[in-house]
């Protein structure tokens, strides 16, 4: 009975349109202020504050105070995984409503963050490439990195001793709601994304989970992971689907 009551409470919190929008915005992996979240959810700052208080009390969202600002983020990878699953079910299992695609939709489909790892065509392409090379093995319920994969990704800059010490899932597939195939999540997926950010291969788009691949990134993904990235994808920034990494 207690578990059922908790389930109802969490479902009610996530099921509200404004709170769902706030949580979806925080799935970009960045900590945002209440005012920023109010803008993204199209609600007033006082209303956003009320919603955030409830989300913090339920431990779905964590808050950090810096000076006079409060920054909100997803409380844990476990919460992020729950939200990922809800988004995937809503996108794949529920009959879709017709909506014409926008440039923003295409940008999200091409490359975005899914909490702390890559998603979209970029994320799925990386996962496919790593699996094809034998560096990573992904099953329905989990994943692992091969000995060769540890050597390969260590050379790329990942610290596997630190990854194994983390109190989270080491390596797992995450069903991509736009590509309907898995991308790489868990500690390994997060570390891979963080390394690409550090190298300047990808940049975040303002007020969006979408990512832009830089010129350095095109060259790096090609050289390190063997992506065949067509030149026209670099030239036409409005049509990211033309820059799909063809494996």
N, C-alpha and C positions, 0 to 999 in steps of 0.2 A: 504493500500500500504506500509506503514511504517513497519507493522508487517511482511509482506511478504518479504520485503527487509532484515529485521533482520534475518528472518528464513533462507534466502539464505546465508547470511554472516556466520551464525553459522554453517550451514550445510557444507559450503565450508571449514571452519576451521577444523571441526571434520573429514571431508571426506578425508583429506590428510593422506597418509599412515604413514608418520613419526609422524605427530601430533597426529594421532589416537593411535599410539603406546605409545607416551609420556603420553597421557591422561589415557590409560589403565594401565600403570605402576603406575601412581599416584592414581589410584583407590584402590591400596593396603592400602591407608590411611596414609602412611608415607610421610614426606617432603623430597625431593631428590634434590641434586645439579644438575646443568646443565650438568656437566661432567658425572654423573651417568646416567642421562636420555639419553645423547648422546650414551653411551655404550649400554643401553638397546634397543635403537631405531636403532642401527647400523649405526649411522651417525656421522659426525665430530662435535666436540664441537662448532665451529663457526656456523655450520648449525643448531644445536640444539638451540643455542642462538637466532637465527633469528626466529625460530618457537616459542620459549617461549615468545619472545617480543610480537608477534601477539596474543598469547593466553592470556597473561596478559592484553594487551590493550582491548581485548574483554571480560575481566572479567570472563573468564573460569578458569583461573589459578591465584593464588595469590603468591606473593613472599615476603620472609622475609630475611633480611640481618643480618648475625651474623659474626662479624669479617670480614674476607676477603671472606667469602662464602655467596652465595645466595641460599636459599632453596625454592623450588617450591612445591605447593600443590594444590589440587582441591579447587576452590574459595569458594564453599558453598555446603551444602547438596542438594540444588536445582540443581546445575550443576551435582553433583554425581547421582542424581535420573534420570536426562536426559540421562546420559551415561549408567546407568544400563538398562534403557528401550531400548536404541539402541542395546546394547549387547544382551538383551533378544530377541528382534525382529530378529536380525541377526542370532541368534543361533536356534530359534524355528520356525520362519515363513518363512525364506529363505531356499530353498533346500540346504541341507548340501553337501559339497564337501567331497569326501572320503579322510581321512587322518588317517594313522595308529596311534594308541594311543601310547604316550610315557610315561615314568615314571613321567615326569613333568605334563603331562595332568592328569594322575591318581591322583597325589598329589593335583592338583587344584580341581578336582572333590570331593576329600575326605574332605578337609578343607581349606578354604581360607578366606581372608577378601574381603568384597564388600564395599569399601570405609571405613566405620567405624563400620561395623557389620559383623557377621559371615555368610558365605555362604557355598555351597557345602553340602555334606552329614551331616556334623556337624551342619551347620546352619539350614537346613531343619529338622534334627532330634530334635534339641532344640525346634523349633517352633511346631513340631508335639507333643512333650511331654508336653509342656506348654499348648497347646490347649486341649489335652486329659485329663489333670488334671484340666481343667476349670480355669486356671490362666489367659489365654489370649484367646480372641476371634478375629479371623481374617476373614474379609469379602473381597469382591473383591476390594473395594475402600478404606478401612480403617481397623483399629483395635482398641481394647480397652483392658485394664487390669482390671480384676474383683477385687472386694474387697479382696477376698481370695488371688488373685495373687499379690496384693499390699503388703499384709502381708508376703507372701512367698518370694517375691523378695526383700523386705526390709530387711528381715532376712539374705538374701544372700549378702546384702551390697549396694543395690541401694537406692539412695536418691530421692524419688518421689517429694518432695517439689522443689528440684532443677530442676528435669526433666520438671515439669509443667511450670517453668519460662523460659525455653528455647524458642527461637523464631524459632521453627522448628516443623515439624509434630511429634506428641507425640508417636504414635504407628501405624505402617502400615505394610502390607505384601509387600514383594518384590519378584517378580517371579524369581526363581533361574534358570539360563540359562543352567545348567548342569542337575539338578534334575527335572526341569520342574514343580516344585511345589514351594509354597512360603516359604521363610524364614522370620525372624523377623527383621524389619528395624525401622527407626525413632529413636527418642531420647531413647526409651526403649531398642531397639536392640543395639544401640551404647553403652549404659551404661552397658548392660549385657556383651558385648564383652570386654569392658574396665575392668570390674571387673575380668573376667577370666584371662586377661593378668596380672593384678595386683597380682592375686593369684599364678601366675606361672603355670597355667594349660595349656597354649598354648604358643608357640614360633614361631616367624616368620622365614621363610627360606630366605636365602640370595638371593637377586635379583629375588624375586618371591612374588606373593601374597599368595602362599601356606603356610599353617601352620602345625606345628608338635604338637601333643598332648603329653605332658610330662607324666611320670609315675604318678606324683601327679595329673595331669589332668584326667587320666583314672579313678583313684580312686574317684576324686571329682565329675566328671560327673555322675559316677555310684551312688555315695552316695546321692548327692543332687537332681539330675534329674531322677534317676532311669534308666540310660542307661545300657543295657546288653552288655558289651564290651568283645568280645571273646579274650582269652589270645593269640591266634596265631597272632592277629593284632598287639600286642606289640612286638612280636619277629621278624617279617618280616617287616622291615622298608621300603623295596622296593615296597611292595604291599599294599598300604594303603586301597585299596578297600576291603581287607579281614577284616579290622577293623571297618566296618560300625556299627554304634550304632543301634542295633536292638531293636525296641520299642515294 
